[in-house]
Amino acid sequence: MTTSSTHTRIYADYNSTVPLDDAHLDAVVAALRQFDGNPSSQHATGRRAKVAVEDARAHVANLVGCRAQEIVFTSGATEANNLVIQGVAGKQGDSGGKPHVIIGATEHSSVIEVAQVLAERGRIVLSIAPVDRDGRVSREEMLRMIQRDTVLVSVMMVNNETGAINPVAELAGAVKERNPLIHFHTDAVQALGKIDISFLARTKVDSAAFSGHKVGAFKGCGALYLKAGSRMQALMLGGGQERARRPGTENVPGIISFGLRARDLVSAGPGAWEDRERHVQARFVAALLGIGGAVIHGDPATGIANTVNFHIDRVSGDDLLLNMDLSGIAASSGSACSSGVGRPSHVLLAMGYPEWVALNSVRISFGAGTDGADVDRIIEVVKQVANRRAGSRG
Ligand SMILES: Cc1ncc(COP(=O)(O)O)c(C=O)c1O
């Protein structure tokens, strides 16, 4: 995509990825000119790269509110989630039985599919905690599922499809009251940079997954927060990088990029982002509800400020998305990571919506580049498609 066409398009898919901005790209390129060594090399070039990686680690730790040594750089959140689900679930249960794992019903595929495969292979016993109509994990049901051999509970902080927010600090506290040895993990990808999570290390949460490209950094870099003292087996062996928790030569460009974005997010604070996005979201919601047959899934007002998930009665989601795309609007169907696969959204099914709705939902996610005029344009296109359906009725 050329820069000029980027300006004419409306990008409303920020939960999928946050586009790189030019100033950030320039800052990373400038940093790489100075720091492009192998951080494991003993010479001055290597030592400089090591300093750049450690600087980035300090910035990410600052954003998360933890110590730098509690941050493990990974290739993204998929890897961070895999590290925990596979690396913790291998432990034996308290009574020596098969390890038992509890996950929320609306987790990202990088949690849910890993846990399901481990269960199919007979390595763990898996329980799936249901969610309410707004997509929040039921605390009581989750606590009821805890058994003697429960080793891991994983509940996401913010859902990528609907924006529903789970009170993970509270949930982790309740789990630890039952058994302090249970590891509590949260996929915090869609929370980073959007809500203040600098309290995380002071809670009972043991680990959290983050992704650089969801906050405007390069794709292919993420991080795991792993509380000091937590036990987790590495998935890869060979090389001692990242304290052997994630060996392999570091992705220096990605790490520098993530560190610079973390630094910027700490200095901006989440308040301004939230105020702006809430405003844009409210304008979109009000206009959308004026279109006959529009149904919003979950409660945007209590969810994350930039996300709206909806369907229009008897209008195909593909039709909506195709028309938006032809009109220069980028939006997403359900989870972008699995879009194109044509499966109903497991998130909407778990929230109690019928299969047709789960197949035809559209997710709009706003960000720094979207404003009120973009909202009006998106609504105009949605209305046109909905009216064609109304017209075809007679
Ligand atoms: C909630 C959530 N978790 C995990 C991921 C995977 O992140 P990554 O692209 O860094 O592997 C995503 C990406 O869509 C996500 O939204």
The ligand as a MOL file (V3000), in Angstrom:
LIG
                    3D

  0  0  0     0  0            999 V3000
M  V30 BEGIN CTAB
M  V30 COUNTS 16 16 0 0 0
M  V30 BEGIN ATOM
M  V30 1 C -5.8330 -11.4750 22.5290 0
M  V30 2 C -4.7100 -11.8960 21.6240 0
M  V30 3 N -3.8210 -12.7970 22.0590 0
M  V30 4 C -2.8000 -13.2120 21.2870 0
M  V30 5 C -2.6210 -12.7380 20.0190 0
M  V30 6 C -1.4560 -13.2090 19.1930 0
M  V30 7 O -0.4760 -12.2030 19.1470 0
M  V30 8 P 0.7660 -12.2940 18.1330 0
M  V30 9 O 0.2710 -11.7810 16.8300 0
M  V30 10 O 1.8070 -11.4070 18.7400 0
M  V30 11 O 1.2080 -13.7010 18.1040 0
M  V30 12 C -3.5450 -11.8090 19.5040 0
M  V30 13 C -3.4640 -11.3660 18.0930 0
M  V30 14 O -4.4540 -11.1810 17.4290 0
M  V30 15 C -4.6010 -11.3570 20.3370 0
M  V30 16 O -5.4850 -10.4510 19.9160 0
M  V30 END ATOM
M  V30 BEGIN BOND
M  V30 1 1 1 2
M  V30 2 1 2 3
M  V30 3 2 2 15
M  V30 4 2 3 4
M  V30 5 1 4 5
M  V30 6 1 5 6
M  V30 7 2 5 12
M  V30 8 1 6 7
M  V30 9 1 7 8
M  V30 10 2 8 9
M  V30 11 1 8 10
M  V30 12 1 8 11
M  V30 13 1 12 13
M  V30 14 1 12 15
M  V30 15 2 13 14
M  V30 16 1 15 16
M  V30 END BOND
M  V30 END CTAB
M  END
